[in-house]
Amino acid sequence: MLRTITALKETKQGRMAIFFDDVFDFSVDEETLVRHKLKVGQKFTPEQYEQLKSETQYQKAKEKAFSLLSYKSFPRRQLKERLERDFSEDCVEDVLDRLQELGLLNDADYALRCARDLFALKHYAPSRVRQELAARGIGSNDIEDVMEEFSDFDASAAVLGLLERKYGDSLREEKVRRRAFAALMRLGYEPDDIRAQMAQLLSTLPPEEEEQEEAKERDTLGEIRALLLKKYGGVLGDQKGNDRAIRGLMRKGYHYGEIRQVLNEILEEME
């Protein structure tokens, strides 16, 4: 049975809507319109109609693919899943093949760029990078080729660096260690490696009492500096003024050695 074009109407998107036998069927782009010399009254056999419709769908799918790729990169499988929401599998496969011919779709290149980001930005371990690439539709061969680029990745150094930057002294607390362990496990690092690096970092931290003494000493020296500058700032630098300041602070209970240390620092700054 022949189909007849009874109307051609331009759409808001700049395409041409085709009405077969007074019923809207589909729209075509300008290139397809010109190539097939479409016009009102033109008749199509079932085979010609299917060919035109298939070609139109291919053009629309290709335009959609270009639009998606203009925003971000896609591996083949992900782009295929997006396009198959609107187009047939055969049509999508033809579009994807054409994109690969044009160099716009390259799973190996995508996988390499993605792996770099996963290592550098998300701090994933190699096993987690592999999982993520597979989840995005990258084939096992491409994954292994990419992972060879990162064969020198030092997981132990990465774990230690993350522990130092994100947790530091707070690892003394059991709840923080548990939280850190769980976080690094999610990133794909091995439990034994996490424990080993955590133990190494903890062994380098000064005892809490020592830290408290250091903090107390820093506070005392700060108090001495503040008093020297506030009460004796105008006479410091003169020997009599220095002696007066030292005697005044010693009467307040501060140690001579600490007073002299801070006073010398102030005098050096004044030179």
Rosetta blueprint (number, residue, H / E / L):
1 M L
2 L L
3 R E
4 T E
5 I E
6 T E
7 A E
8 L E
9 K E
10 E E
11 T L
12 K L
13 Q L
14 G L
15 R L
16 M E
17 A E
18 I E
19 F E
20 F E
21 D L
22 D L
23 V E
24 F E
25 D E
26 F E
27 S E
28 V E
29 D L
30 E H
31 E H
32 T H
33 L H
34 V H
35 R H
36 H L
37 K L
38 L L
39 K L
40 V L
41 G L
42 Q L
43 K E
44 F E
45 T L
46 P H
47 E H
48 Q H
49 Y H
50 E H
51 Q H
52 L H
53 K H
54 S H
55 E H
56 T H
57 Q H
58 Y H
59 Q H
60 K H
61 A H
62 K H
63 E H
64 K H
65 A H
66 F H
67 S H
68 L H
69 L H
70 S H
71 Y H
72 K L
73 S L
74 F L
75 P L
76 R H
77 R H
78 Q H
79 L H
80 K H
81 E H
82 R H
83 L H
84 E L
85 R L
86 D L
87 F L
88 S L
89 E H
90 D H
91 C H
92 V H
93 E H
94 D H
95 V H
96 L H
97 D H
98 R H
99 L H
100 Q H
101 E H
102 L L
103 G L
104 L L
105 L L
106 N L
107 D H
108 A H
109 D H
110 Y H
111 A H
112 L H
113 R H
114 C H
115 A H
116 R H
117 D H
118 L H
119 F H
120 A H
121 L L
122 K L
123 H L
124 Y L
125 A L
126 P H
127 S H
128 R H
129 V H
130 R H
131 Q H
132 E H
133 L H
134 A H
135 A H
136 R L
137 G L
138 I L
139 G L
140 S H
141 N H
142 D H
143 I H
144 E H
145 D H
146 V H
147 M H
148 E H
149 E L
150 F L
151 S L
152 D L
153 F L
154 D L
155 A H
156 S H
157 A H
158 A H
159 V H
160 L H
161 G H
162 L H
163 L H
164 E H
165 R H
166 K H
167 Y L
168 G H
169 D H
170 S H
171 L H
172 R H
173 E L
174 E H
175 K H
176 V H
177 R H
178 R H
179 R H
180 A H
181 F H
182 A H
183 A H
184 L H
185 M H
186 R H
187 L L
188 G L
189 Y L
190 E L
191 P H
192 D H
193 D H
194 I H
195 R H
196 A H
197 Q H
198 M H
199 A H
200 Q H
201 L H
202 L H
203 S H
204 T H
205 L L
206 P L
207 P L
208 E H
209 E H
210 E H
211 E H
212 Q H
213 E H
214 E H
215 A H
216 K H
217 E H
218 R H
219 D H
220 T H
221 L H
222 G H
223 E H
224 I H
225 R H
226 A H
227 L H
228 L H
229 L H
230 K H
231 K H
232 Y H
233 G L
234 G L
235 V L
236 L L
237 G L
238 D L
239 Q H
240 K H
241 G H
242 N H
243 D H
244 R H
245 A H
246 I H
247 R H
248 G H
249 L H
250 M H
251 R H
252 K L
253 G L
254 Y L
255 H L
256 Y H
257 G H
258 E H
259 I H
260 R H
261 Q H
262 V H
263 L H
264 N H
265 E H
266 I H
267 L H
268 E H
269 E H
270 M H
271 E L
